[in-house]
Every structure is written in C-alpha cells, then in structure tokens.
Amino acid sequence: HKEYIGQATLNLGLGYKRGTGRNNSLSAPEEAFGEGTSRMKIITADAGVNLPFQLGKQNLTFDSNLHAQRNKTPLTPLDKISIGNRYTVRGFDGETTLSAERGWYWRNDLSWHYQPNHQFYLGMDTGHVSGRSAEYLLGQSLTGAAVGARGQVKAGGQFFYDLFAGKPIKKPEHFRTANTTVGINLNYSF
C-alpha cells in the first residue's frame, strides 16, 4: 500500500509465502532431520517512508525502510533471513552473514541532492535475527554505516550508478568482515 502524506510517501507491504508441494515437487533434504521443509510458511512485512525536505536552499531526503520476517515452520537455508551485506545491513562485506528463521533489518538514508538526479548520502542500518538456528551463530545483531553517491544519467537509455563505502559499527566479537567495504552498482536500461 502506498500513501502520500504531504511531501512524504509511506509504503506498507505484507507477504505470505507457502510451499504447496504441487506437481510432485521434491521434499527438501532438511525434512529428514526436521531442520527445514519445502512446505514453508513465511510471513514478511515491509514499511518505508520517504520524506523530502529543504534545509536552507539545499534539497534533502530522509528514507527509512524496515523489513521483517517470521516463520511458522522450520526453514531451509534459502528461506532464512540473512543480514550483513549491501542489501540489508551495509558496512559488511557479505562474506559472512547472520542468518536465521526470524529477523528484521532497518535501513536509513539521509541524501543531499546536489544536482537533479544525483545525490550524496549517509546511511545507517541495523538488524537482528532469531529463531531455532540463531543459538549456533556468533551473535544475533549487526549495525553498520555507509557513505556514497548515486544517481542517473540519460545516455541513449538510462544509466544508474551507486558508489559507496561502508564500515561495521557493531558486530559480534568473532564475526569476520572487512574493516571497510567499498562497492559499486551500475545499471543501464534502454
């Protein structure tokens, strides 16, 4: 659901994922041990706000997005929620993540639109996982930060870019990740 409140945009979403076993689908190998099922039941929720505003003559935007997952059955590794990469909690290289049956992550950006279709941003994210398999993890929570530039350029089609650097702020004691993570996303559509 999308709602416009003045200049702000509020997005809300609710999802339900259910494995049906139709068409003679195979069982998950984890079912033999009670550690997962191909007949999963997963509930997801998303909430986000986009709030453009001005500070003096500068155009800024605050974006905040929350994603949460809850399970009703044991889950295979593919269906678990994972945090600690550029798409969930930034500041981590993604080589090691925290993954479990339940969890959430909250992403926040403050962007400065220095030119139309171009912006610098500061990001701060946090996340937490829980559930049956979480007791075997090094920890359950991560917090990270990022700084970057993103935008789009019209060149025949649309060229989109996102350049960023991130650092972990809070992590479990023996959680291995780079001290600084640098990345780039490039897309072209025509």
PyRosetta script that sets phi, psi and omega in degrees:
from pyrosetta import init, pose_from_sequence

init()
pose = pose_from_sequence("HKEYIGQATLNLGLGYKRGTGRNNSLSAPEEAFGEGTSRMKIITADAGVNLPFQLGKQNLTFDSNLHAQRNKTPLTPLDKISIGNRYTVRGFDGETTLSAERGWYWRNDLSWHYQPNHQFYLGMDTGHVSGRSAEYLLGQSLTGAAVGARGQVKAGGQFFYDLFAGKPIKKPEHFRTANTTVGINLNYSF")
pose.set_psi(1, 136.7)
pose.set_omega(1, 178.2)
pose.set_phi(2, -119.2)
pose.set_psi(2, 132.4)
pose.set_omega(2, -179.6)
pose.set_phi(3, -131.0)
pose.set_psi(3, 133.1)
pose.set_omega(3, 177.0)
pose.set_phi(4, -100.5)
pose.set_psi(4, 124.5)
pose.set_omega(4, -179.2)
pose.set_phi(5, -125.5)
pose.set_psi(5, 96.7)
pose.set_omega(5, -173.2)
pose.set_phi(6, 62.1)
pose.set_psi(6, -127.6)
pose.set_omega(6, 177.6)
pose.set_phi(7, -82.4)
pose.set_psi(7, -14.2)
pose.set_omega(7, -175.6)
pose.set_phi(8, -83.7)
pose.set_psi(8, 153.2)
pose.set_omega(8, 174.3)
pose.set_phi(9, -122.6)
pose.set_psi(9, 129.4)
pose.set_omega(9, 178.1)
pose.set_phi(10, -111.9)
pose.set_psi(10, 126.5)
pose.set_omega(10, 177.3)
pose.set_phi(11, -116.6)
pose.set_psi(11, 131.1)
pose.set_omega(11, 177.7)
pose.set_phi(12, -130.0)
pose.set_psi(12, 139.4)
pose.set_omega(12, 178.6)
pose.set_phi(13, -145.6)
pose.set_psi(13, 147.3)
pose.set_omega(13, 177.8)
pose.set_phi(14, -136.7)
pose.set_psi(14, 133.4)
pose.set_omega(14, -178.4)
pose.set_phi(15, -133.5)
pose.set_psi(15, 154.9)
pose.set_omega(15, 176.5)
pose.set_phi(16, -137.8)
pose.set_psi(16, 124.6)
pose.set_omega(16, 179.9)
pose.set_phi(17, -114.8)
pose.set_psi(17, 128.1)
pose.set_omega(17, -176.4)
pose.set_phi(18, -137.2)
pose.set_psi(18, 124.7)
pose.set_omega(18, 173.0)
pose.set_phi(19, -80.1)
pose.set_psi(19, 133.1)
pose.set_omega(19, -173.0)
pose.set_phi(20, -104.0)
pose.set_psi(20, -24.8)
pose.set_omega(20, -176.7)
pose.set_phi(21, 76.6)
pose.set_psi(21, 16.1)
pose.set_omega(21, -178.7)
pose.set_phi(22, -71.1)
pose.set_psi(22, 160.9)
pose.set_omega(22, 175.3)
pose.set_phi(23, 56.8)
pose.set_psi(23, 39.0)
pose.set_omega(23, 177.7)
pose.set_phi(24, 56.1)
pose.set_psi(24, 38.7)
pose.set_omega(24, 179.6)
pose.set_phi(25, -64.5)
pose.set_psi(25, 151.5)
pose.set_omega(25, -178.7)
pose.set_phi(26, -75.8)
pose.set_psi(26, 150.6)
pose.set_omega(26, 173.6)
pose.set_phi(27, -75.9)
pose.set_psi(27, 153.9)
pose.set_omega(27, 175.9)
pose.set_phi(28, -72.3)
pose.set_psi(28, 139.8)
pose.set_omega(28, 178.3)
pose.set_phi(29, -57.2)
pose.set_psi(29, -29.8)
pose.set_omega(29, -178.9)
pose.set_phi(30, -67.9)
pose.set_psi(30, -16.8)
pose.set_omega(30, -179.0)
pose.set_phi(31, -62.6)
pose.set_psi(31, -30.7)
pose.set_omega(31, -179.7)
pose.set_phi(32, -62.8)
pose.set_psi(32, -24.2)
pose.set_omega(32, -178.1)
pose.set_phi(33, -110.8)
pose.set_psi(33, 2.8)
pose.set_omega(33, -177.8)
pose.set_phi(34, 70.5)
pose.set_psi(34, 22.5)
pose.set_omega(34, -176.1)
pose.set_phi(35, -103.4)
pose.set_psi(35, 3.2)
pose.set_omega(35, -179.9)
pose.set_phi(36, 176.7)
pose.set_psi(36, 168.6)
pose.set_omega(36, 179.1)
pose.set_phi(37, -150.9)
pose.set_psi(37, 150.9)
pose.set_omega(37, 173.4)
pose.set_phi(38, -83.2)
pose.set_psi(38, -5.3)
pose.set_omega(38, 178.2)
pose.set_phi(39, -105.6)
pose.set_psi(39, 46.4)
pose.set_omega(39, -174.7)
pose.set_phi(40, -64.4)
pose.set_psi(40, 155.7)
pose.set_omega(40, 172.7)
pose.set_phi(41, -131.0)
pose.set_psi(41, 112.2)
pose.set_omega(41, -175.7)
pose.set_phi(42, -130.3)
pose.set_psi(42, 132.1)
pose.set_omega(42, 175.6)
pose.set_phi(43, -110.2)
pose.set_psi(43, 130.9)
pose.set_omega(43, 176.4)
pose.set_phi(44, -123.9)
pose.set_psi(44, 151.0)
pose.set_omega(44, 176.4)
pose.set_phi(45, -138.3)
pose.set_psi(45, 141.9)
pose.set_omega(45, 178.2)
pose.set_phi(46, -133.6)
pose.set_psi(46, 139.9)
pose.set_omega(46, 175.2)
pose.set_phi(47, -142.2)
pose.set_psi(47, 135.8)
pose.set_omega(47, -179.8)
pose.set_phi(48, -148.4)
pose.set_psi(48, 149.9)
pose.set_omega(48, 175.6)
pose.set_phi(49, -133.0)
pose.set_psi(49, 139.2)
pose.set_omega(49, 176.2)
pose.set_phi(50, -122.6)
pose.set_psi(50, 117.5)
pose.set_omega(50, -174.4)
pose.set_phi(51, -126.1)
pose.set_psi(51, 97.9)
pose.set_omega(51, 175.0)
pose.set_phi(52, -78.2)
pose.set_psi(52, 144.4)
pose.set_omega(52, 177.9)
pose.set_phi(53, -156.8)
pose.set_psi(53, 168.5)
pose.set_omega(53, 178.4)
pose.set_phi(54, -116.4)
pose.set_psi(54, 141.7)
pose.set_omega(54, 173.0)
pose.set_phi(55, -123.2)
pose.set_psi(55, 104.7)
pose.set_omega(55, -169.4)
pose.set_phi(56, 67.1)
pose.set_psi(56, -124.3)
pose.set_omega(56, 177.4)
pose.set_phi(57, -103.4)
pose.set_psi(57, 8.1)
pose.set_omega(57, -177.4)
pose.set_phi(58, -91.2)
pose.set_psi(58, 134.1)
pose.set_omega(58, 177.2)
pose.set_phi(59, -90.2)
pose.set_psi(59, 123.4)
pose.set_omega(59, -179.2)
pose.set_phi(60, -126.6)
pose.set_psi(60, 160.2)
pose.set_omega(60, 174.9)
pose.set_phi(61, -140.4)
pose.set_psi(61, 135.8)
pose.set_omega(61, 171.8)
pose.set_phi(62, -108.6)
pose.set_psi(62, 124.3)
pose.set_omega(62, 176.7)
pose.set_phi(63, -117.3)
pose.set_psi(63, 132.7)
pose.set_omega(63, 177.0)
pose.set_phi(64, -136.9)
pose.set_psi(64, 126.7)
pose.set_omega(64, -177.3)
pose.set_phi(65, -134.8)
pose.set_psi(65, 131.3)
pose.set_omega(65, 179.5)
pose.set_phi(66, -118.7)
pose.set_psi(66, 130.7)
pose.set_omega(66, 175.6)
pose.set_phi(67, -124.3)
pose.set_psi(67, 134.0)
pose.set_omega(67, 179.9)
pose.set_phi(68, -135.9)
pose.set_psi(68, 150.1)
pose.set_omega(68, 178.5)
pose.set_phi(69, -136.7)
pose.set_psi(69, 140.1)
pose.set_omega(69, 175.6)
pose.set_phi(70, -136.1)
pose.set_psi(70, 139.6)
pose.set_omega(70, -178.8)
pose.set_phi(71, -106.8)
pose.set_psi(71, 154.1)
pose.set_omega(71, 174.7)
pose.set_phi(72, -117.3)
pose.set_psi(72, -2.0)
pose.set_omega(72, 179.8)
pose.set_phi(73, -141.8)
pose.set_psi(73, 164.5)
pose.set_omega(73, 170.2)
pose.set_phi(74, -60.8)
pose.set_psi(74, 146.2)
pose.set_omega(74, -175.4)
pose.set_phi(75, -118.7)
pose.set_psi(75, 145.3)
pose.set_omega(75, 171.8)
pose.set_phi(76, -74.7)
pose.set_psi(76, 161.7)
pose.set_omega(76, 179.7)
pose.set_phi(77, -54.2)
pose.set_psi(77, -35.2)
pose.set_omega(77, -179.0)
pose.set_phi(78, -63.7)
pose.set_psi(78, -30.7)
pose.set_omega(78, -176.6)
pose.set_phi(79, -92.4)
pose.set_psi(79, -8.0)
pose.set_omega(79, -179.7)
pose.set_phi(80, -74.0)
pose.set_psi(80, 156.7)
pose.set_omega(80, 175.5)
pose.set_phi(81, -86.9)
pose.set_psi(81, 137.8)
pose.set_omega(81, -176.1)
pose.set_phi(82, -126.7)
pose.set_psi(82, 137.7)
pose.set_omega(82, 178.0)
pose.set_phi(83, -126.7)
pose.set_psi(83, 150.9)
pose.set_omega(83, 177.0)
pose.set_phi(84, 115.5)
pose.set_psi(84, 41.5)
pose.set_omega(84, 175.9)
pose.set_phi(85, -149.5)
pose.set_psi(85, -179.2)
pose.set_omega(85, -174.4)
pose.set_phi(86, -65.6)
pose.set_psi(86, -16.3)
pose.set_omega(86, -178.0)
pose.set_phi(87, -100.1)
pose.set_psi(87, -8.9)
pose.set_omega(87, -178.8)
pose.set_phi(88, -122.0)
pose.set_psi(88, -88.3)
pose.set_omega(88, 176.2)
pose.set_phi(89, -105.8)
pose.set_psi(89, 107.3)
pose.set_omega(89, -178.2)
pose.set_phi(90, -71.3)
pose.set_psi(90, 163.6)
pose.set_omega(90, -178.6)
pose.set_phi(91, 101.5)
pose.set_psi(91, -5.0)
pose.set_omega(91, -178.7)
pose.set_phi(92, -120.1)
pose.set_psi(92, 146.2)
pose.set_omega(92, -174.2)
pose.set_phi(93, -77.6)
pose.set_psi(93, -11.1)
pose.set_omega(93, 178.1)
pose.set_phi(94, 83.4)
pose.set_psi(94, -5.1)
pose.set_omega(94, 178.2)
pose.set_phi(95, -68.3)
pose.set_psi(95, -35.2)
pose.set_omega(95, 174.4)
pose.set_phi(96, -124.4)
pose.set_psi(96, 134.0)
pose.set_omega(96, 178.3)
pose.set_phi(97, -131.4)
pose.set_psi(97, 169.3)
pose.set_omega(97, 170.3)
pose.set_phi(98, -105.3)
pose.set_psi(98, 125.9)
pose.set_omega(98, -174.8)
pose.set_phi(99, -135.3)
pose.set_psi(99, 132.3)
pose.set_omega(99, 179.5)
pose.set_phi(100, -157.5)
pose.set_psi(100, -179.9)
pose.set_omega(100, -174.5)
pose.set_phi(101, -69.7)
pose.set_psi(101, -36.4)
pose.set_omega(101, -177.2)
pose.set_phi(102, -123.9)
pose.set_psi(102, 158.5)
pose.set_omega(102, 175.2)
pose.set_phi(103, 164.4)
pose.set_psi(103, -176.4)
pose.set_omega(103, 179.6)
pose.set_phi(104, -157.2)
pose.set_psi(104, 158.7)
pose.set_omega(104, 168.7)
pose.set_phi(105, -143.9)
pose.set_psi(105, 148.4)
pose.set_omega(105, -175.6)
pose.set_phi(106, -127.6)
pose.set_psi(106, 117.9)
pose.set_omega(106, -178.3)
pose.set_phi(107, -109.5)
pose.set_psi(107, 135.8)
pose.set_omega(107, -178.7)
pose.set_phi(108, -134.8)
pose.set_psi(108, 133.5)
pose.set_omega(108, 178.0)
pose.set_phi(109, -129.9)
pose.set_psi(109, 138.8)
pose.set_omega(109, 167.6)
pose.set_phi(110, -116.1)
pose.set_psi(110, 116.4)
pose.set_omega(110, -173.7)
pose.set_phi(111, -114.8)
pose.set_psi(111, 139.6)
pose.set_omega(111, 174.1)
pose.set_phi(112, -110.0)
pose.set_psi(112, 120.1)
pose.set_omega(112, -179.8)
pose.set_phi(113, -88.0)
pose.set_psi(113, 89.6)
pose.set_omega(113, -175.8)
pose.set_phi(114, -77.5)
pose.set_psi(114, -20.0)
pose.set_omega(114, 172.3)
pose.set_phi(115, -148.3)
pose.set_psi(115, 158.5)
pose.set_omega(115, 175.4)
pose.set_phi(116, -57.3)
pose.set_psi(116, 134.0)
pose.set_omega(116, 178.7)
pose.set_phi(117, 68.7)
pose.set_psi(117, 13.3)
pose.set_omega(117, 177.3)
pose.set_phi(118, -137.7)
pose.set_psi(118, 140.1)
pose.set_omega(118, -178.4)
pose.set_phi(119, -151.9)
pose.set_psi(119, 149.4)
pose.set_omega(119, 167.0)
pose.set_phi(120, -99.5)
pose.set_psi(120, 147.6)
pose.set_omega(120, -179.4)
pose.set_phi(121, -143.8)
pose.set_psi(121, 154.3)
pose.set_omega(121, 170.6)
pose.set_phi(122, -116.1)
pose.set_psi(122, 134.8)
pose.set_omega(122, -179.6)
pose.set_phi(123, -127.5)
pose.set_psi(123, 145.8)
pose.set_omega(123, 176.2)
pose.set_phi(124, -139.7)
pose.set_psi(124, 123.7)
pose.set_omega(124, -176.3)
pose.set_phi(125, -129.1)
pose.set_psi(125, 154.0)
pose.set_omega(125, 174.3)
pose.set_phi(126, -147.0)
pose.set_psi(126, 155.8)
pose.set_omega(126, 179.2)
pose.set_phi(127, -158.3)
pose.set_psi(127, 162.9)
pose.set_omega(127, -177.7)
pose.set_phi(128, -147.9)
pose.set_psi(128, 140.2)
pose.set_omega(128, 174.8)
pose.set_phi(129, -122.8)
pose.set_psi(129, 152.6)
pose.set_omega(129, 178.6)
pose.set_phi(130, -153.5)
pose.set_psi(130, 178.3)
pose.set_omega(130, -178.6)
pose.set_phi(131, 122.3)
pose.set_psi(131, -177.2)
pose.set_omega(131, -174.3)
pose.set_phi(132, -57.5)
pose.set_psi(132, -42.0)
pose.set_omega(132, -176.7)
pose.set_phi(133, -82.6)
pose.set_psi(133, -10.3)
pose.set_omega(133, -176.8)
pose.set_phi(134, -65.5)
pose.set_psi(134, -25.3)
pose.set_omega(134, -179.2)
pose.set_phi(135, -65.7)
pose.set_psi(135, -17.5)
pose.set_omega(135, -179.6)
pose.set_phi(136, -94.0)
pose.set_psi(136, 0.2)
pose.set_omega(136, -178.7)
pose.set_phi(137, -86.1)
pose.set_psi(137, 164.0)
pose.set_omega(137, 176.1)
pose.set_phi(138, -68.9)
pose.set_psi(138, -22.4)
pose.set_omega(138, -178.9)
pose.set_phi(139, -177.4)
pose.set_psi(139, -175.7)
pose.set_omega(139, -176.1)
pose.set_phi(140, -127.2)
pose.set_psi(140, -7.3)
pose.set_omega(140, -174.9)
pose.set_phi(141, -130.7)
pose.set_psi(141, 147.0)
pose.set_omega(141, 175.4)
pose.set_phi(142, -137.1)
pose.set_psi(142, 146.7)
pose.set_omega(142, 171.7)
pose.set_phi(143, -138.2)
pose.set_psi(143, 135.4)
pose.set_omega(143, -179.2)
pose.set_phi(144, -146.3)
pose.set_psi(144, 166.8)
pose.set_omega(144, -179.4)
pose.set_phi(145, -133.8)
pose.set_psi(145, 156.7)
pose.set_omega(145, 179.3)
pose.set_phi(146, -145.7)
pose.set_psi(146, 154.4)
pose.set_omega(146, 172.2)
pose.set_phi(147, -132.8)
pose.set_psi(147, 141.8)
pose.set_omega(147, -177.3)
pose.set_phi(148, -166.4)
pose.set_psi(148, -178.8)
pose.set_omega(148, 175.7)
pose.set_phi(149, -134.0)
pose.set_psi(149, 138.6)
pose.set_omega(149, 178.8)
pose.set_phi(150, -147.2)
pose.set_psi(150, 160.8)
pose.set_omega(150, 178.9)
pose.set_phi(151, 171.1)
pose.set_psi(151, -167.2)
pose.set_omega(151, 179.7)
pose.set_phi(152, -144.7)
pose.set_psi(152, 149.8)
pose.set_omega(152, -179.5)
pose.set_phi(153, -132.1)
pose.set_psi(153, 135.2)
pose.set_omega(153, 176.3)
pose.set_phi(154, -84.8)
pose.set_psi(154, 118.2)
pose.set_omega(154, -179.5)
pose.set_phi(155, -144.0)
pose.set_psi(155, 76.9)
pose.set_omega(155, -173.3)
pose.set_phi(156, 82.3)
pose.set_psi(156, -57.5)
pose.set_omega(156, 171.6)
pose.set_phi(157, -120.4)
pose.set_psi(157, -141.0)
pose.set_omega(157, 177.1)
pose.set_phi(158, -118.4)
pose.set_psi(158, 126.1)
pose.set_omega(158, 177.0)
pose.set_phi(159, -105.4)
pose.set_psi(159, 121.8)
pose.set_omega(159, -179.2)
pose.set_phi(160, -111.6)
pose.set_psi(160, 140.3)
pose.set_omega(160, 179.0)
pose.set_phi(161, -136.8)
pose.set_psi(161, 153.4)
pose.set_omega(161, 173.5)
pose.set_phi(162, -150.4)
pose.set_psi(162, 112.1)
pose.set_omega(162, 177.4)
pose.set_phi(163, -111.7)
pose.set_psi(163, 132.0)
pose.set_omega(163, -176.1)
pose.set_phi(164, -150.3)
pose.set_psi(164, 159.9)
pose.set_omega(164, 171.4)
pose.set_phi(165, -134.7)
pose.set_psi(165, 139.1)
pose.set_omega(165, -177.7)
pose.set_phi(166, -137.2)
pose.set_psi(166, 159.0)
pose.set_omega(166, 178.6)
pose.set_phi(167, -137.1)
pose.set_psi(167, 142.9)
pose.set_omega(167, 172.3)
pose.set_phi(168, -70.7)
pose.set_psi(168, 142.2)
pose.set_omega(168, 176.1)
pose.set_phi(169, -108.4)
pose.set_psi(169, -43.5)
pose.set_omega(169, 178.9)
pose.set_phi(170, -138.8)
pose.set_psi(170, 129.9)
pose.set_omega(170, 179.9)
pose.set_phi(171, -153.1)
pose.set_psi(171, 161.3)
pose.set_omega(171, 175.4)
pose.set_phi(172, -61.4)
pose.set_psi(172, 154.4)
pose.set_omega(172, -172.5)
pose.set_phi(173, -54.3)
pose.set_psi(173, -45.9)
pose.set_omega(173, -175.7)
pose.set_phi(174, -103.5)
pose.set_psi(174, 18.1)
pose.set_omega(174, 178.6)
pose.set_phi(175, -75.0)
pose.set_psi(175, 120.5)
pose.set_omega(175, -174.9)
pose.set_phi(176, -92.4)
pose.set_psi(176, 126.2)
pose.set_omega(176, 175.8)
pose.set_phi(177, -160.0)
pose.set_psi(177, 161.5)
pose.set_omega(177, 177.6)
pose.set_phi(178, -67.6)
pose.set_psi(178, 150.1)
pose.set_omega(178, 176.7)
pose.set_phi(179, -66.4)
pose.set_psi(179, -33.6)
pose.set_omega(179, 176.4)
pose.set_phi(180, -136.7)
pose.set_psi(180, 135.9)
pose.set_omega(180, 178.0)
pose.set_phi(181, -116.9)
pose.set_psi(181, 129.7)
pose.set_omega(181, 179.0)
pose.set_phi(182, -119.1)
pose.set_psi(182, 140.1)
pose.set_omega(182, -179.5)
pose.set_phi(183, -151.1)
pose.set_psi(183, 166.6)
pose.set_omega(183, 177.9)
pose.set_phi(184, -145.0)
pose.set_psi(184, 136.9)
pose.set_omega(184, 171.9)
pose.set_phi(185, -120.6)
pose.set_psi(185, 127.3)
pose.set_omega(185, 177.6)
pose.set_phi(186, -126.9)
pose.set_psi(186, 134.2)
pose.set_omega(186, 177.4)
pose.set_phi(187, -139.1)
pose.set_psi(187, 146.7)
pose.set_omega(187, 176.1)
pose.set_phi(188, -134.1)
pose.set_psi(188, 128.3)
pose.set_omega(188, 177.1)
pose.set_phi(189, -123.6)
pose.set_psi(189, 143.9)
pose.set_omega(189, -179.6)
pose.set_phi(190, -141.2)
pose.dump_pdb("model.pdb")
